[in-house]
Amino acid sequence: MLFAGKETREEILGAMSADKDAFDNVIAMANVGMAFTQIWILEDLVAGLVTTSKVTLRRKLSAAALDAASLFLERHQSVRSSTFGRLVDAIEKSGVEGRDIRYLRAILELRNDFVHRLGHQVPLPGDWTRSGFSLEEFSGYTRYVIRHINTASRRFSRIMTRHGLLAGKFGDFGALLWNPDDPFLNGAENSGDAD
């Protein structure tokens, strides 16, 4: 089913309700979109927290950048040019170990499996009948990815604080995190002014 882009919402919903395959395809592709969105959220969170943390990056920062803003910008650019796998490697080399690094590596493998191998492993919508596949099987896989990536997004900041790469406070509001070596924030925390 193809639309010209001028149909009303009611016309699209009516056409989908009359065609089960079209409806299944829309649901399946919505799940794919949700999975990619969760992956993007996780990767953006990891990049942001690694930028502000004590994680040692492989690329050395320029000695010419003397002020804090220039160093932060260089670090930000270095993190943003790194792959998710390289960031996990840097996190491991910076002290995350044991169950936490195994968990992050499993999440990395799940992400890579979904992003790089989905089309080879699972028939895409519209090709299901030929492959004996169903919406439930396809959506089960994408929902599995969504659930685990979403959980990793919630756990990542606690992993970083548990291993001393970030300091911070957690509460109903979310989290307030900073580099544990930041003298301003750590001085305020120790004097009682951080509350």
ChimeraX attribute file (.defattr): number of C-alpha atoms within 10 A of each C-alpha:
attribute: neighborCount
match mode: 1-to-1
recipient: residues
	/A:1	9
	/A:2	6
	/A:3	9
	/A:4	5
	/A:5	7
	/A:6	8
	/A:7	10
	/A:8	9
	/A:9	9
	/A:10	9
	/A:11	12
	/A:12	15
	/A:13	13
	/A:14	11
	/A:15	15
	/A:16	17
	/A:17	12
	/A:18	10
	/A:19	12
	/A:20	11
	/A:21	17
	/A:22	17
	/A:23	16
	/A:24	18
	/A:25	18
	/A:26	14
	/A:27	15
	/A:28	23
	/A:29	16
	/A:30	14
	/A:31	20
	/A:32	21
	/A:33	14
	/A:34	16
	/A:35	25
	/A:36	19
	/A:37	15
	/A:38	22
	/A:39	26
	/A:40	13
	/A:41	15
	/A:42	21
	/A:43	19
	/A:44	15
	/A:45	16
	/A:46	20
	/A:47	21
	/A:48	14
	/A:49	21
	/A:50	26
	/A:51	22
	/A:52	18
	/A:53	22
	/A:54	21
	/A:55	23
	/A:56	17
	/A:57	20
	/A:58	14
	/A:59	11
	/A:60	10
	/A:61	15
	/A:62	11
	/A:63	7
	/A:64	8
	/A:65	13
	/A:66	9
	/A:67	8
	/A:68	9
	/A:69	10
	/A:70	14
	/A:71	16
	/A:72	15
	/A:73	14
	/A:74	18
	/A:75	20
	/A:76	16
	/A:77	12
	/A:78	17
	/A:79	22
	/A:80	17
	/A:81	12
	/A:82	15
	/A:83	12
	/A:84	19
	/A:85	15
	/A:86	14
	/A:87	22
	/A:88	20
	/A:89	17
	/A:90	17
	/A:91	24
	/A:92	19
	/A:93	14
	/A:94	16
	/A:95	16
	/A:96	23
	/A:97	15
	/A:98	9
	/A:99	9
	/A:100	18
	/A:101	17
	/A:102	13
	/A:103	15
	/A:104	22
	/A:105	16
	/A:106	13
	/A:107	18
	/A:108	17
	/A:109	13
	/A:110	17
	/A:111	24
	/A:112	15
	/A:113	15
	/A:114	20
	/A:115	13
	/A:116	11
	/A:117	11
	/A:118	15
	/A:119	11
	/A:120	9
	/A:121	10
	/A:122	16
	/A:123	17
	/A:124	18
	/A:125	19
	/A:126	11
	/A:127	13
	/A:128	16
	/A:129	11
	/A:130	8
	/A:131	10
	/A:132	8
	/A:133	15
	/A:134	17
	/A:135	17
	/A:136	12
	/A:137	12
	/A:138	19
	/A:139	18
	/A:140	14
	/A:141	17
	/A:142	22
	/A:143	18
	/A:144	13
	/A:145	24
	/A:146	22
	/A:147	12
	/A:148	17
	/A:149	25
	/A:150	17
	/A:151	14
	/A:152	18
	/A:153	18
	/A:154	13
	/A:155	13
	/A:156	18
	/A:157	22
	/A:158	20
	/A:159	19
	/A:160	24
	/A:161	19
	/A:162	13
	/A:163	15
	/A:164	18
	/A:165	25
	/A:166	23
	/A:167	22
	/A:168	17
	/A:169	14
	/A:170	11
	/A:171	7
	/A:172	5
	/A:173	7
	/A:174	9
	/A:175	12
	/A:176	11
	/A:177	19
	/A:178	19
	/A:179	21
	/A:180	17
	/A:181	14
	/A:182	14
	/A:183	10
	/A:184	8
	/A:185	18
	/A:186	18
	/A:187	12
	/A:188	12
	/A:189	13
	/A:190	9
	/A:191	10
	/A:192	9
	/A:193	10
	/A:194	11
	/A:195	7
